[in-house]
Amino acid sequence: MGDKKLALHDQLDLFRSFGQFHELPSSVTQNLSDHIKLRPYQKDAFSNFLHYEATPEFHKDKQTHLLFHMATGAGKTRRIVERCVNNQQGSKRPIVLAFTENGQAELKSRLAAQCPPGQLPHVMGWYAFLIQHVIKPYLPVLFPNQRICGFDFHAKLARYTKRENSRRFFTSNDQLNKCHIEELASLIILAMQGKVQERLARIYCQLIIDEVQDISEYGLDVIRAFLEQEYLQLFMVGDTMQTILNSNTSLNKNKNVASVARINWYTTFQANHPHLLTIEEMSLTYRSNTEIVSFSNTIMDPGFGFAPTYSAMTQVTGHDGVFLVKEEDIDTYEREYHPTYIRWDTKSADSLKHLPFMTFGKAKGLEWDRVAIYMTGTMLELLGAEDTYLKPQTACKFYVGVTRARYSVALIVPKGKKLVPHDRFRIEPWEPSYVNP
């Protein structure tokens, strides 16, 4: 038989038998009423607690924070909903953060369908969370006389204003400067020495963050503060290959973990603090078919180190996979398949104004049976070359567009452009089936 692990109280008794225990501090006994005398077992309990807190070996089984790094379509929203339903703690509910309005609306809808009305988690945005739960309650600690008169999303970066000056964080009319909100929140959390997290733990049973890859480099300081505490468990889901947003693009903070390299920040933290963070990789998608998933795996530079995604979706419609469609044929394609149209920005696909295009950013977090993507010059170069890859931001946007589809993706080739796809891409040309009279 193998060695049986001693129960915690037996381990503490063993330490005590060797004289290794903590004396009861006078601060405890001196603050008791004169009518109260601690009994021996009560003194032992205090001593055991102090020894437990001071001995790292006893903390190996403590609840850790979790990050699910999941492929697109692997069920991130479902995972969050299940977590919320199964982790209610009395009157305390989870708080769920999402970055986009679409993401917040989707979560609210899914949670409302699963949770009783009186047990709905609190869903809000990242900035709203920082303002409501970090900055507003504790701002006087750093700036006692500063008022908050709103939020300026378009304020300019106050790069040369020192942190000691409130004008770094507020505009002249006392509105919070969007560029510095995460920085201000991280400074407040540091100054409060755990009080922010402790207060949140009294209100909520868990902090859940969706699309965690979109947190900026400065926002990672806030994440670190929550990872290094044990009051409130942090549950995060994300997919680094969908890093097309950024909660702050202005400040030069942690630039070595920008964009697709951001997952490395979490893996480095886990390596240094394995008892604080557990990372689970999930590479099986239930949304897109095998043809779309295989194509999406070729978009990213192999140097990024992403594991390939696999498909569990087996439905067949008769028009399945990735297709090249000439711009002059897109109206015919529209009549047959009615895809959702995606483009780089509002200036692209100008010759197809009659079609309802949306940008990659607006498409993020949504899904459809079929999508059609208006190709940019750099995307066409990718498909025609053997060893050419897109820049991280472009690759992530293209990846997001492709993985919105369940059954088919049409890649629209602009007029005047020619493309012969390289063999590493499995793309079929699509042509209308004209019927001669």
Residue pairs with C-beta under 8 A, 6 or more apart in sequence:
6 14
8 52
8 58
9 48
11 58
12 21
12 48
12 51
12 52
15 21
15 51
15 55
16 44
16 47
16 48
20 51
21 47
21 48
21 51
22 47
22 50
22 51
22 54
23 47
24 38
24 43
24 46
24 47
24 50
25 50
28 46
29 38
32 38
38 46
52 58
59 275
60 275
62 230
62 275
63 230
63 233
64 275
64 276
64 277
64 278
65 226
65 227
65 233
65 234
65 235
65 236
65 276
65 277
65 278
66 233
66 234
66 235
66 236
66 277
66 278
66 279
66 280
67 212
67 236
67 237
67 238
67 266
67 277
67 278
67 279
67 280
68 76
68 79
68 236
68 237
68 238
68 279
68 280
68 282
69 238
69 239
69 240
69 263
69 266
69 279
69 280
69 281
69 282
70 76
70 79
70 237
70 238
70 239
70 281
70 282
71 239
71 282
71 283
71 284
71 285
71 309
72 239
72 241
72 242
72 285
72 287
72 288
72 296
72 309
72 399
72 400
72 403
73 285
73 286
73 287
73 288
73 313
73 367
73 403
74 239
74 282
74 283
74 284
74 285
74 286
75 286
76 210
76 211
76 237
76 238
76 239
77 106
77 107
77 110
77 210
78 110
79 237
80 96
80 107
80 208
80 210
80 235
80 237
81 107
81 110
81 111
81 114
83 94
83 206
83 208
83 235
84 93
84 94
84 96
84 111
84 114
84 115
84 121
84 208
85 114
85 115
87 94
87 205
87 206
88 94
88 119
88 205
89 205
92 203
92 204
92 205
93 119
93 120
93 121
93 122
93 204
93 205
94 121
94 122
94 204
94 205
94 206
94 207
94 208
94 235
95 121
95 122
95 123
95 124
95 129
95 200
95 203
95 204
95 206
95 207
95 208
96 107
96 111
96 121
96 122
96 123
96 124
96 208
96 209
96 210
97 123
97 124
97 125
97 126
97 129
97 207
97 208
97 209
97 210
98 104
98 106
98 107
98 123
98 125
98 126
98 210
98 211
99 125
99 126
99 210
99 211
99 214
99 245
99 247
100 211
100 245
100 364
100 365
102 362
102 364
102 365
102 366
103 210
103 211
103 365
104 123
104 124
104 125
106 365
107 123
107 210
108 123
111 120
111 121
111 123
112 120
115 121
121 208
122 204
124 132
126 209
126 215
126 219
126 247
127 151
127 178
127 181
127 247
130 181
130 182
130 185
130 222
131 148
131 151
131 176
131 181
133 196
133 199
133 200
134 185
134 188
134 189
134 196
134 222
135 148
135 176
135 181
135 184
135 185
135 188
136 148
137 196
137 199
138 188
138 191
138 192
138 195
138 196
139 146
139 148
139 188
140 146
141 188
141 191
141 192
142 166
142 184
142 187
142 188
142 191
143 166
143 169
146 166
146 170
146 174
147 174
148 170
148 174
148 175
148 176
149 173
149 174
149 175
150 173
150 174
150 175
150 176
151 175
151 176
151 178
152 171
152 175
152 176
152 177
152 178
153 178
154 178
155 171
155 175
155 177
155 178
155 179
156 177
156 179
157 179
157 180
157 250
157 251
158 167
158 168
158 169
158 177
158 179
158 180
161 167
161 168
162 168
163 183
163 187
168 177
168 180
169 176
169 177
169 180
169 181
169 183
169 184
170 176
170 177
171 177
176 184
178 248
179 248
179 250
179 251
180 251
181 248
182 216
182 218
182 219
182 221
182 222
182 247
182 248
183 218
183 221
183 251
183 253
185 222
186 218
186 221
186 222
186 225
188 196
189 196
189 197
189 222
189 225
190 225
194 229
194 231
196 225
197 225
197 226
197 229
197 231
197 232
198 231
200 207
200 231
200 232
201 231
201 232
204 232
205 232
206 232
206 233
206 234
206 235
207 226
207 232
207 233
207 234
207 235
208 235
208 236
208 237
209 215
209 234
209 235
209 236
209 237
209 238
210 237
210 238
211 237
211 238
211 239
211 242
211 245
211 365
212 223
212 236
212 237
212 238
213 238
213 239
213 240
213 242
213 243
213 262
213 263
214 238
214 243
214 245
214 246
214 247
215 222
215 223
215 247
215 262
216 246
216 247
216 248
216 249
216 251
216 253
217 248
217 251
217 253
217 254
217 255
217 257
217 258
218 248
218 251
218 253
218 254
219 247
219 248
220 254
220 257
220 262
220 265
221 253
223 234
224 269
226 232
226 234
227 234
227 269
227 273
227 276
227 277
228 273
228 276
240 260
240 262
240 263
240 306
241 260
241 300
241 306
241 395
241 396
241 399
242 364
242 396
242 399
242 400
242 403
243 259
243 260
243 262
243 392
243 393
243 396
244 360
244 361
244 364
244 393
244 396
244 397
244 400
245 361
245 364
246 259
254 265
257 264
257 265
258 392
259 392
259 393
259 396
260 300
260 304
260 306
260 392
260 395
260 396
261 304
261 392
266 277
266 279
267 279
269 276
269 277
270 276
270 277
270 278
270 279
281 307
283 307
283 308
283 309
283 310
284 309
284 310
284 311
284 312
285 293
285 309
285 310
285 311
285 312
285 313
285 403
286 312
286 313
287 313
287 367
287 403
287 406
288 296
288 311
288 313
288 403
288 405
288 406
289 311
289 313
289 314
289 315
289 316
289 320
289 321
289 406
289 407
290 311
290 313
291 320
291 321
291 322
291 426
292 311
292 321
292 322
292 402
292 403
292 405
292 406
292 407
292 408
292 409
293 309
293 310
293 311
293 403
294 426
295 321
295 322
295 402
295 409
295 425
295 426
295 427
296 309
296 399
296 402
296 403
297 308
297 309
298 424
298 425
299 382
299 390
299 395
299 398
299 399
299 402
300 306
300 389
300 395
300 399
301 389
301 390
301 392
301 395
303 389
304 392
313 406
315 406
315 407
317 369
317 407
317 408
319 336
319 337
319 370
319 407
319 408
320 407
320 408
321 408
321 409
321 426
321 428
322 402
322 408
322 409
322 411
322 425
322 426
322 427
322 428
323 408
323 409
323 410
323 411
323 427
323 428
323 429
323 430
324 410
324 411
324 413
324 419
324 421
324 427
324 428
324 429
324 430
325 333
325 372
325 410
325 411
325 412
325 413
325 430
326 412
326 413
326 415
327 351
327 352
327 412
327 413
327 414
327 415
328 415
329 430
329 431
329 432
330 352
330 355
330 372
330 410
330 412
332 432
333 339
333 372
333 410
333 430
333 432
334 355
337 370
337 408
337 410
338 370
339 368
339 370
339 371
339 372
339 405
339 408
339 410
340 358
340 363
340 368
340 370
340 371
340 372
340 404
341 349
341 352
341 355
341 356
341 357
341 358
341 371
341 372
341 373
341 374
342 357
342 358
342 359
342 360
342 363
342 371
342 372
342 373
342 374
342 401
342 404
343 349
343 357
343 358
343 359
343 360
343 373
343 374
344 359
344 360
344 374
344 376
344 397
345 359
346 359
348 374
348 376
349 355
349 357
349 374
349 412
351 414
351 415
352 374
352 412
357 374
360 397
360 398
360 400
360 401
361 397
363 371
363 400
363 401
363 404
364 400
366 404
367 404
367 405
367 406
368 404
368 405
368 406
369 405
369 406
369 407
369 408
370 405
370 406
370 407
370 408
370 409
370 410
371 401
371 402
371 404
371 405
371 408
371 409
371 410
372 409
372 410
372 411
372 412
373 379
373 398
373 401
373 402
373 409
373 410
373 411
373 412
374 412
374 414
375 411
375 412
375 413
375 414
375 417
376 394
377 417
378 390
378 391
378 394
379 390
379 394
379 398
379 411
380 413
380 417
380 419
381 388
382 388
382 389
382 390
382 398
383 411
383 419
383 421
383 422
383 425
383 427
384 419
384 420
384 421
384 422
385 422
386 422
386 424
389 395
390 398
401 409
402 409
410 430
411 427
413 419
421 427
